[in-house]
Amino acid sequence: MGAYLRLTPATKDVLQQLYGLREETWGLQLARLAGRPTGTVYPLLDRLEREGFVASRWEADSGRAGPRRRLYVLTPKGREWVQQKLKLNAEDAS
């Protein structure tokens, strides 16, 4: 774990949500699922990405109204790290 990545309650909430998802999700949806404000979630996602635990990409033009979304997913390294840190089993994923 990096020097600037602490396992806070907010971090745990976001990681549990990411771990349970099998598809990419956008930040606002993740904030809602985790019950955390976006001002907490987006900086956390940035730190997790810098550590290599989360990967992100811009949504392709979906034809829906509104701006493109940034999509996030746990990397294999991130899934393993979450399992270890949160004491989860592979079966705990939804």
C-alpha positions as CSV (number, residue, x, y, z in Angstrom):
1,M,0.0,0.0,0.0
2,G,1.3,3.4,-0.9
3,A,2.3,6.0,1.7
4,Y,-0.8,8.2,0.8
5,L,-3.4,5.4,0.7
6,R,-5.0,4.7,4.0
7,L,-7.7,2.1,4.6
8,T,-10.3,4.5,5.9
9,P,-14.0,3.7,6.3
10,A,-14.7,5.6,3.1
11,T,-12.0,3.6,1.3
12,K,-13.5,0.4,2.6
13,D,-17.0,1.4,1.4
14,V,-15.7,2.2,-2.1
15,L,-13.6,-0.9,-2.4
16,Q,-16.4,-3.1,-1.3
17,Q,-18.7,-1.7,-3.9
18,L,-16.0,-2.0,-6.6
19,Y,-15.3,-5.6,-5.5
20,G,-18.9,-6.6,-5.8
21,L,-19.3,-5.2,-9.3
22,R,-18.2,-7.2,-12.4
23,E,-18.7,-4.4,-14.8
24,E,-17.2,-0.9,-15.1
25,T,-19.0,1.8,-13.2
26,W,-18.8,5.6,-13.3
27,G,-17.8,7.7,-10.3
28,L,-21.2,9.2,-9.5
29,Q,-22.9,5.8,-9.5
30,L,-20.1,4.4,-7.3
31,A,-20.5,7.4,-4.9
32,R,-24.2,6.6,-4.6
33,L,-23.6,2.9,-4.1
34,A,-21.0,3.6,-1.4
35,G,-23.1,6.3,0.3
36,R,-20.2,8.7,0.1
37,P,-19.9,12.2,-1.4
38,T,-18.2,12.6,-4.8
39,G,-15.6,14.9,-3.2
40,T,-14.4,11.9,-1.3
41,V,-14.9,9.2,-4.0
42,Y,-13.1,10.9,-6.9
43,P,-9.9,11.7,-5.1
44,L,-9.9,8.2,-3.7
45,L,-10.4,6.7,-7.2
46,D,-7.4,8.7,-8.4
47,R,-5.2,7.4,-5.6
48,L,-6.4,3.8,-6.2
49,E,-5.6,4.2,-9.9
50,R,-2.1,5.6,-9.2
51,E,-1.5,2.5,-7.1
52,G,-2.6,0.2,-9.9
53,F,-5.6,-1.1,-8.0
54,V,-8.2,0.5,-10.3
55,A,-8.2,1.1,-14.0
56,S,-10.3,3.7,-15.8
57,R,-11.3,4.8,-19.3
58,W,-13.6,7.3,-20.9
59,E,-16.9,6.0,-22.0
60,A,-17.3,5.7,-25.8
61,D,-19.9,7.9,-27.3
62,S,-23.1,6.1,-26.2
63,G,-25.5,8.4,-27.9
64,R,-27.1,9.2,-24.5
65,A,-27.5,12.8,-23.5
66,G,-24.9,14.4,-21.2
67,P,-21.2,14.3,-21.0
68,R,-19.0,11.2,-21.3
69,R,-18.5,9.3,-18.1
70,R,-15.2,8.0,-16.7
71,L,-15.6,4.3,-16.1
72,Y,-13.8,2.5,-13.3
73,V,-13.0,-1.2,-12.5
74,L,-10.8,-3.0,-10.1
75,T,-7.7,-4.5,-11.7
76,P,-6.6,-8.1,-10.9
77,K,-4.0,-6.6,-8.6
78,G,-6.7,-4.5,-7.0
79,R,-9.1,-7.5,-6.5
80,E,-6.3,-9.5,-4.8
81,W,-5.4,-6.5,-2.6
82,V,-9.1,-5.9,-1.6
83,Q,-9.5,-9.6,-0.8
84,Q,-6.4,-9.4,1.5
85,K,-7.2,-6.1,3.1
86,L,-10.9,-6.6,3.7
87,K,-10.6,-10.3,4.4
88,L,-12.9,-11.3,1.5
89,N,-13.2,-14.5,-0.4
90,A,-13.6,-14.7,-4.2
91,E,-17.1,-16.0,-3.4
92,D,-18.0,-12.7,-1.7
93,A,-18.3,-10.9,-5.0
94,S,-21.9,-10.4,-6.2
